[in-house]
Amino acid sequence: MICTSRMFGQRVYTFSALAESVASYTARAAEKLRAQQSLCQVMRVGIQTGMHGLPEERYSNGAVLNLPYPPTILECL
């Protein structure tokens, strides 16, 4: 299993900023896959707010993508 997780230094309010970060982390995970000469069949992306905010401001969600075949190019991820 390869994990690439990061925290933001500040709150993220726009989808474009979130998508840009997810794309960057995905590229880093792909680098790790290539270095290990591994393949990817499942990808999970999760997001959550900080634990120290007000309970009503907390958010957590994720998605799992089962790939029909291991992609060989980053654009597929």
ROLUM-395460 format. One record per residue: residue number from 1; residue in three letters; x, y, z of N, C-alpha, C, O in turn. Coordinates in steps of 0.1 Angstrom, whole numbers. Layout:
{resi->NUM	resn->ala	n.px->X	n.py->Y	n.pz->Z	ca.px->X	ca.py->Y	ca.pz->Z	c.px->X	c.py->Y	c.pz->Z	o.px->X	o.py->Y	o.pz->Z} $
...
This chain:
{resi->1	resn->met	n.px->8	n.py->-12	n.pz->0	ca.px->0	ca.py->0	ca.pz->0	c.px->9	c.py->12	c.pz->0	o.px->19	o.py->13	o.pz->7} $
{resi->2	resn->ile	n.px->5	n.py->22	n.pz->-8	ca.px->12	ca.py->35	ca.pz->-9	c.px->3	c.py->45	c.pz->-4	o.px->-9	o.py->46	o.pz->-8} $
{resi->3	resn->cys	n.px->8	n.py->54	n.pz->5	ca.px->0	ca.py->65	ca.pz->11	c.px->7	c.py->78	c.pz->9	o.px->19	o.py->79	o.pz->11} $
{resi->4	resn->thr	n.px->0	n.py->88	n.pz->4	ca.px->6	ca.py->101	ca.pz->3	c.px->-4	c.py->110	c.pz->9	o.px->-15	o.py->113	o.pz->4} $
{resi->5	resn->ser	n.px->-1	n.py->115	n.pz->21	ca.px->-11	ca.py->123	ca.pz->29	c.px->-4	c.py->136	c.pz->33	o.px->8	o.py->136	o.pz->35} $
{resi->6	resn->arg	n.px->-12	n.py->146	n.pz->33	ca.px->-6	ca.py->159	ca.pz->36	c.px->-17	c.py->167	c.pz->44	o.px->-29	o.py->164	o.pz->44} $
{resi->7	resn->met	n.px->-12	n.py->177	n.pz->51	ca.px->-21	ca.py->187	ca.pz->58	c.px->-19	c.py->200	c.pz->51	o.px->-8	o.py->204	o.pz->47} $
{resi->8	resn->phe	n.px->-29	n.py->208	n.pz->51	ca.px->-28	ca.py->222	ca.pz->46	c.px->-24	c.py->231	c.pz->58	o.px->-27	o.py->228	o.pz->69} $
{resi->9	resn->gly	n.px->-17	n.py->242	n.pz->55	ca.px->-13	ca.py->251	ca.pz->65	c.px->-24	c.py->260	c.pz->69	o.px->-23	o.py->267	o.pz->79} $
{resi->10	resn->gln	n.px->-35	n.py->260	n.pz->61	ca.px->-46	ca.py->269	ca.pz->63	c.px->-59	c.py->262	c.pz->57	o.px->-58	o.py->253	o.pz->50} $
{resi->11	resn->arg	n.px->-70	n.py->268	n.pz->60	ca.px->-82	ca.py->262	ca.pz->55	c.px->-83	c.py->264	c.pz->40	o.px->-79	o.py->274	o.pz->34} $
{resi->12	resn->val	n.px->-89	n.py->254	n.pz->34	ca.px->-91	ca.py->254	ca.pz->19	c.px->-106	c.py->256	c.pz->17	o.px->-114	o.py->249	o.pz->22} $
{resi->13	resn->tyr	n.px->-109	n.py->267	n.pz->9	ca.px->-123	ca.py->270	ca.pz->7	c.px->-128	c.py->267	c.pz->-7	o.px->-141	o.py->267	o.pz->-9} $
{resi->14	resn->thr	n.px->-119	n.py->265	n.pz->-17	ca.px->-124	ca.py->264	ca.pz->-30	c.px->-121	c.py->250	c.pz->-35	o.px->-111	o.py->243	o.pz->-32} $
{resi->15	resn->phe	n.px->-130	n.py->245	n.pz->-44	ca.px->-128	ca.py->232	ca.pz->-50	c.px->-115	c.py->231	c.pz->-58	o.px->-108	o.py->221	o.pz->-59} $
{resi->16	resn->ser	n.px->-112	n.py->242	n.pz->-65	ca.px->-101	ca.py->242	ca.pz->-74	c.px->-88	c.py->240	c.pz->-66	o.px->-79	o.py->233	o.pz->-70} $
{resi->17	resn->ala	n.px->-87	n.py->247	n.pz->-54	ca.px->-75	ca.py->245	ca.pz->-46	c.px->-74	c.py->231	c.pz->-41	o.px->-63	o.py->225	o.pz->-40} $
{resi->18	resn->leu	n.px->-85	n.py->225	n.pz->-37	ca.px->-86	ca.py->211	ca.pz->-33	c.px->-82	c.py->202	c.pz->-44	o.px->-74	o.py->192	o.pz->-42} $
{resi->19	resn->ala	n.px->-87	n.py->204	n.pz->-56	ca.px->-84	ca.py->195	ca.pz->-67	c.px->-70	c.py->196	c.pz->-71	o.px->-64	o.py->186	o.pz->-75} $
{resi->20	resn->glu	n.px->-64	n.py->208	n.pz->-71	ca.px->-50	ca.py->209	ca.pz->-74	c.px->-41	c.py->201	c.pz->-64	o.px->-31	o.py->195	o.pz->-68} $
{resi->21	resn->ser	n.px->-44	n.py->202	n.pz->-51	ca.px->-37	ca.py->194	ca.pz->-42	c.px->-38	c.py->179	c.pz->-43	o.px->-28	o.py->172	o.pz->-42} $
{resi->22	resn->val	n.px->-50	n.py->175	n.pz->-46	ca.px->-53	ca.py->160	ca.pz->-48	c.px->-45	c.py->156	c.pz->-60	o.px->-39	o.py->145	o.pz->-60} $
{resi->23	resn->ala	n.px->-44	n.py->164	n.pz->-71	ca.px->-37	ca.py->160	ca.pz->-83	c.px->-22	c.py->159	c.pz->-80	o.px->-15	o.py->150	o.pz->-84} $
{resi->24	resn->ser	n.px->-17	n.py->169	n.pz->-72	ca.px->-3	ca.py->168	ca.pz->-68	c.px->1	c.py->156	c.pz->-59	o.px->11	o.py->150	o.pz->-62} $
{resi->25	resn->tyr	n.px->-8	n.py->153	n.pz->-50	ca.px->-6	ca.py->141	ca.pz->-41	c.px->-7	c.py->128	c.pz->-50	o.px->1	o.py->118	o.pz->-47} $
{resi->26	resn->thr	n.px->-16	n.py->128	n.pz->-59	ca.px->-17	ca.py->116	ca.pz->-68	c.px->-4	c.py->114	c.pz->-76	o.px->0	o.py->103	o.pz->-78} $
{resi->27	resn->ala	n.px->1	n.py->125	n.pz->-81	ca.px->14	ca.py->125	ca.pz->-89	c.px->25	c.py->119	c.pz->-80	o.px->33	o.py->111	o.pz->-85} $
{resi->28	resn->arg	n.px->25	n.py->123	n.pz->-68	ca.px->36	ca.py->118	ca.pz->-59	c.px->34	c.py->103	c.pz->-56	o.px->43	o.py->96	o.pz->-56} $
{resi->29	resn->ala	n.px->21	n.py->99	n.pz->-54	ca.px->19	ca.py->84	ca.pz->-53	c.px->23	c.py->77	c.pz->-65	o.px->28	o.py->66	o.pz->-64} $
{resi->30	resn->ala	n.px->20	n.py->82	n.pz->-77	ca.px->24	ca.py->76	ca.pz->-89	c.px->40	c.py->74	c.pz->-90	o.px->45	o.py->64	o.pz->-95} $
{resi->31	resn->glu	n.px->47	n.py->84	n.pz->-85	ca.px->61	ca.py->84	ca.pz->-85	c.px->66	c.py->72	c.pz->-76	o.px->75	o.py->64	o.pz->-80} $
{resi->32	resn->lys	n.px->59	n.py->70	n.pz->-65	ca.px->63	ca.py->59	ca.pz->-55	c.px->59	c.py->46	c.pz->-62	o.px->67	o.py->36	o.pz->-61} $
{resi->33	resn->leu	n.px->48	n.py->45	n.pz->-69	ca.px->45	ca.py->33	ca.pz->-76	c.px->56	c.py->29	c.pz->-86	o.px->60	o.py->18	o.pz->-87} $
{resi->34	resn->arg	n.px->60	n.py->39	n.pz->-94	ca.px->70	ca.py->36	ca.pz->-104	c.px->83	c.py->32	c.pz->-98	o.px->90	o.py->23	o.pz->-103} $
{resi->35	resn->ala	n.px->87	n.py->38	n.pz->-87	ca.px->99	ca.py->35	ca.pz->-80	c.px->99	c.py->21	c.pz->-75	o.px->110	o.py->14	o.pz->-75} $
{resi->36	resn->gln	n.px->87	n.py->16	n.pz->-71	ca.px->86	ca.py->2	ca.pz->-66	c.px->83	c.py->-8	c.pz->-77	o.px->82	o.py->-20	o.pz->-75} $
{resi->37	resn->gln	n.px->81	n.py->-3	n.pz->-89	ca.px->76	ca.py->-11	ca.pz->-101	c.px->63	c.py->-18	c.pz->-97	o.px->62	o.py->-30	o.pz->-100} $
{resi->38	resn->ser	n.px->54	n.py->-11	n.pz->-91	ca.px->41	ca.py->-16	ca.pz->-86	c.px->30	c.py->-11	c.pz->-95	o.px->32	o.py->-3	o.pz->-104} $
{resi->39	resn->leu	n.px->19	n.py->-17	n.pz->-93	ca.px->6	ca.py->-14	ca.pz->-101	c.px->-4	c.py->-9	c.pz->-91	o.px->-4	o.py->-12	o.pz->-79} $
{resi->40	resn->cys	n.px->-14	n.py->-1	n.pz->-96	ca.px->-25	ca.py->4	ca.pz->-88	c.px->-38	c.py->-1	c.pz->-93	o.px->-41	o.py->0	o.pz->-105} $
{resi->41	resn->gln	n.px->-45	n.py->-8	n.pz->-84	ca.px->-59	ca.py->-13	ca.pz->-88	c.px->-70	c.py->-5	c.pz->-80	o.px->-81	o.py->-5	o.pz->-85} $
{resi->42	resn->val	n.px->-66	n.py->1	n.pz->-69	ca.px->-76	ca.py->8	ca.pz->-61	c.px->-70	c.py->21	c.pz->-56	o.px->-58	o.py->22	o.pz->-52} $
{resi->43	resn->met	n.px->-78	n.py->32	n.pz->-57	ca.px->-73	ca.py->45	ca.pz->-52	c.px->-84	c.py->50	c.pz->-43	o.px->-96	o.py->50	o.pz->-46} $
{resi->44	resn->arg	n.px->-79	n.py->55	n.pz->-31	ca.px->-88	ca.py->61	ca.pz->-21	c.px->-84	c.py->75	c.pz->-19	o.px->-72	o.py->78	o.pz->-17} $
{resi->45	resn->val	n.px->-94	n.py->84	n.pz->-19	ca.px->-91	ca.py->98	ca.pz->-16	c.px->-100	c.py->102	c.pz->-4	o.px->-112	o.py->100	o.pz->-5} $
{resi->46	resn->gly	n.px->-94	n.py->108	n.pz->6	ca.px->-102	ca.py->112	ca.pz->18	c.px->-99	c.py->126	c.pz->21	o.px->-87	o.py->131	o.pz->20} $
{resi->47	resn->ile	n.px->-108	n.py->133	n.pz->26	ca.px->-106	ca.py->147	ca.pz->31	c.px->-113	c.py->149	c.pz->44	o.px->-124	o.py->143	o.pz->47} $
{resi->48	resn->gln	n.px->-108	n.py->157	n.pz->53	ca.px->-114	ca.py->160	ca.pz->65	c.px->-109	c.py->174	c.pz->71	o.px->-98	o.py->178	o.pz->68} $
{resi->49	resn->thr	n.px->-117	n.py->180	n.pz->78	ca.px->-114	ca.py->193	ca.pz->85	c.px->-105	c.py->189	c.pz->97	o.px->-104	o.py->178	o.pz->101} $
{resi->50	resn->gly	n.px->-100	n.py->200	n.pz->103	ca.px->-92	ca.py->198	ca.pz->115	c.px->-100	c.py->194	c.pz->127	o.px->-113	o.py->196	o.pz->127} $
{resi->51	resn->met	n.px->-94	n.py->187	n.pz->136	ca.px->-101	ca.py->182	ca.pz->148	c.px->-104	c.py->193	c.pz->158	o.px->-112	o.py->190	o.pz->168} $
{resi->52	resn->his	n.px->-98	n.py->205	n.pz->157	ca.px->-99	ca.py->214	ca.pz->168	c.px->-110	c.py->225	c.pz->165	o.px->-111	o.py->234	o.pz->173} $
{resi->53	resn->gly	n.px->-117	n.py->224	n.pz->154	ca.px->-128	ca.py->234	ca.pz->152	c.px->-140	c.py->230	c.pz->159	o.px->-141	o.py->221	o.pz->167} $
{resi->54	resn->leu	n.px->-150	n.py->238	n.pz->157	ca.px->-163	ca.py->235	ca.pz->163	c.px->-169	c.py->223	c.pz->157	o.px->-167	o.py->220	o.pz->146} $
{resi->55	resn->pro	n.px->-176	n.py->215	n.pz->165	ca.px->-182	ca.py->202	ca.pz->160	c.px->-190	c.py->204	c.pz->148	o.px->-190	o.py->196	o.pz->139} $
{resi->56	resn->glu	n.px->-198	n.py->215	n.pz->147	ca.px->-207	ca.py->217	ca.pz->136	c.px->-199	c.py->221	c.pz->123	o.px->-204	o.py->221	o.pz->112} $
{resi->57	resn->glu	n.px->-186	n.py->225	n.pz->125	ca.px->-178	ca.py->229	ca.pz->113	c.px->-169	c.py->217	c.pz->108	o.px->-162	o.py->219	o.pz->98} $
{resi->58	resn->arg	n.px->-170	n.py->206	n.pz->115	ca.px->-161	ca.py->194	ca.pz->111	c.px->-167	c.py->187	c.pz->99	o.px->-180	o.py->186	o.pz->98} $
{resi->59	resn->tyr	n.px->-159	n.py->182	n.pz->90	ca.px->-163	ca.py->175	ca.pz->79	c.px->-153	c.py->164	c.pz->75	o.px->-141	o.py->166	o.pz->77} $
{resi->60	resn->ser	n.px->-158	n.py->153	n.pz->71	ca.px->-150	ca.py->141	ca.pz->67	c.px->-157	c.py->134	c.pz->56	o.px->-169	o.py->131	o.pz->58} $
{resi->61	resn->asn	n.px->-150	n.py->130	n.pz->45	ca.px->-156	ca.py->122	ca.pz->35	c.px->-145	c.py->116	c.pz->27	o.px->-134	o.py->120	o.pz->27} $
{resi->62	resn->gly	n.px->-149	n.py->106	n.pz->19	ca.px->-139	ca.py->100	ca.pz->10	c.px->-145	c.py->92	c.pz->-1	o.px->-158	o.py->90	o.pz->-1} $
{resi->63	resn->ala	n.px->-137	n.py->88	n.pz->-10	ca.px->-142	ca.py->80	ca.pz->-22	c.px->-132	c.py->70	c.pz->-25	o.px->-120	o.py->72	o.pz->-24} $
{resi->64	resn->val	n.px->-137	n.py->58	n.pz->-30	ca.px->-128	ca.py->47	ca.pz->-34	c.px->-130	c.py->45	c.pz->-49	o.px->-142	o.py->44	o.pz->-53} $
{resi->65	resn->leu	n.px->-120	n.py->44	n.pz->-56	ca.px->-121	ca.py->41	ca.pz->-71	c.px->-114	c.py->28	c.pz->-74	o.px->-102	o.py->27	o.pz->-72} $
{resi->66	resn->asn	n.px->-122	n.py->18	n.pz->-78	ca.px->-117	ca.py->5	ca.pz->-83	c.px->-114	c.py->6	c.pz->-97	o.px->-123	o.py->8	o.pz->-105} $
{resi->67	resn->leu	n.px->-101	n.py->5	n.pz->-101	ca.px->-97	ca.py->6	ca.pz->-115	c.px->-99	c.py->-7	c.pz->-122	o.px->-94	o.py->-17	o.pz->-117} $
{resi->68	resn->pro	n.px->-105	n.py->-7	n.pz->-134	ca.px->-107	ca.py->-20	ca.pz->-141	c.px->-94	c.py->-26	c.pz->-146	o.px->-93	o.py->-39	o.pz->-147} $
{resi->69	resn->tyr	n.px->-83	n.py->-18	n.pz->-147	ca.px->-70	ca.py->-24	ca.pz->-150	c.px->-60	c.py->-13	c.pz->-145	o.px->-63	o.py->-2	o.pz->-145} $
{resi->70	resn->pro	n.px->-48	n.py->-18	n.pz->-141	ca.px->-38	ca.py->-8	ca.pz->-136	c.px->-34	c.py->1	c.pz->-147	o.px->-29	o.py->-3	o.pz->-158} $
{resi->71	resn->pro	n.px->-36	n.py->14	n.pz->-145	ca.px->-32	ca.py->24	ca.pz->-155	c.px->-16	c.py->25	c.pz->-156	o.px->-9	o.py->23	o.pz->-146} $
{resi->72	resn->thr	n.px->-12	n.py->29	n.pz->-167	ca.px->3	ca.py->30	ca.pz->-169	c.px->7	c.py->45	c.pz->-171	o.px->19	o.py->48	o.pz->-172} $
{resi->73	resn->ile	n.px->-3	n.py->53	n.pz->-172	ca.px->0	ca.py->68	ca.pz->-174	c.px->-7	c.py->76	c.pz->-163	o.px->-18	o.py->72	o.pz->-159} $
{resi->74	resn->leu	n.px->-1	n.py->86	n.pz->-158	ca.px->-6	ca.py->94	ca.pz->-147	c.px->-20	c.py->100	c.pz->-151	o.px->-28	o.py->102	o.pz->-141} $
{resi->75	resn->glu	n.px->-22	n.py->104	n.pz->-163	ca.px->-35	ca.py->110	ca.pz->-167	c.px->-47	c.py->102	c.pz->-163	o.px->-58	o.py->107	o.pz->-161} $
{resi->76	resn->cys	n.px->-45	n.py->89	n.pz->-163	ca.px->-56	ca.py->80	ca.pz->-159	c.px->-60	c.py->81	c.pz->-144	o.px->-71	o.py->78	o.pz->-140} $
{resi->77	resn->leu	n.px->-50	n.py->85	n.pz->-136	ca.px->-53	ca.py->86	ca.pz->-122	c.px->-59	c.py->99	c.pz->-119	o.px->-62	o.py->103	o.pz->-108} $
